[in-house]
Amino acid sequence: GALSIVDGGTVILFGSTKELQLLRVEKGRVTNNRYGNFHHDDIIGRSYGSKVSSRGKSTGFMYVLEPTPYMITLSVVHRTQIIYHADIALLMGLLDVRPGKIVVEAGTGSGSVSQSLGAALRPTGKLHTFEFNAERKVTAQREFDQ
């Protein structure tokens, strides 16, 4: 069966190809955006792919999607030059990224490549990523923790 979204889980709120939001759902919280007010309690327990309606006066809705590396790449704020999935796939193939390998990434940037590398290295590999810009480092760490 389909996976149920749990309290503390991470989802992508999808409104359009230009409106994606990476989100940690937490009981009692509300996320507000241009589509309306989305109560996390309405998301918890649903399956990925579900349509969630806004509460209140807005008639907006969004879809709750699984946070795959591809969807995370589309949703992250582009703080740096973004590398898209086709290029990331080429990099991973050329570098033979797979479980058990150790990869060192110089320049975390938006974290897009890091997310894909981490997914390919699981469960036995390791990624060491370094970011010299303090603000980007803090932002990327917060997103990784989600």
Stockholm file with secondary structure:
# STOCKHOLM 1.0

chainA/1-146         GALSIVDGGTVILFGSTKELQLLRVEKGRVTNNRYGNFHHDDIIGRSYGSKVSSRGKSTGFMYVLEPTPYMITLSVVHRTQIIYHADIALLMGLLDVRPGKIVVEAGTGSGSVSQSLGAALRPTGKLHTFEFNAERKVTAQREFDQ
#=GR chainA/1-146 SS CCCBCCTTCEEEEEEETTEEEEEECCTTCEEEETTEEEEGGGTTTCBTTEEEECBSSCCCEEEEECCCHHHHHHHSCCSSCCCCHHHHHHHHHHHTCCTTCEEEEECCTTSHHHHHHHHHHTTTCEEEEECCCHHHHHHHHHHHHC
#=GC SS_cons         CCCBCCTTCEEEEEEETTEEEEEECCTTCEEEETTEEEEGGGTTTCBTTEEEECBSSCCCEEEEECCCHHHHHHHSCCSSCCCCHHHHHHHHHHHTCCTTCEEEEECCTTSHHHHHHHHHHTTTCEEEEECCCHHHHHHHHHHHHC
//
